Amino acid sequence: MAKQKRSLDYYAILEVGEHASALEIKRAYRKLALRYHPDRAGVEEAERFMLIHEAQETLLDPARRAEYDRERGERGRRARLEERSKAGRAEHDLSFVSMFVKKRRPSRGPLVTAERKITVEKNQCVMCQGYGARPDRHGMMRACPWCKGTGRKKRT
């Protein structure tokens, strides 16, 4: 299943500015992760914790952060253009701007998956029952002499 793109403000989620350094992002993440971790805040805050984690991962990776900022800027430009057209601005304004906006490639289609059945054979060592070790005569655990510690039968 493909991951849906969310139009979230990662900077607001982490409570940092747009030009925050990696150190500031890490500090904000640690503070919020402690506050919203499901073990501390309960299961109802798990979704919030996942958003905080997703925001931190995106903003700490320079390539992902640049892509996020670029998409975020495009969303803002589109929203402003839609507001202008709704406010009764000239229709040709949008067609003029669309000549300069970079068009995105269409998606490549649905993800193709294949199923394959796998059979599992039990080939455990009969002496150590697959543990790879067995007690010697003094009660000390030693590597099994039959399988040499692998826990599987010898292949001949």
Secondary structure by P-SEA (a helix, b strand, c coil): cbbbbbbccccccccccccccaaaaaaaaaaaaaacccccccccaaaaaaaaaaaaaaaacaaaaaaaaaaaaaaaaaaaaaaaaaaccccaaaaaaaaaccccccccccbbbbbbbbbbbbcccccccccccccccccccccccccccccccccc
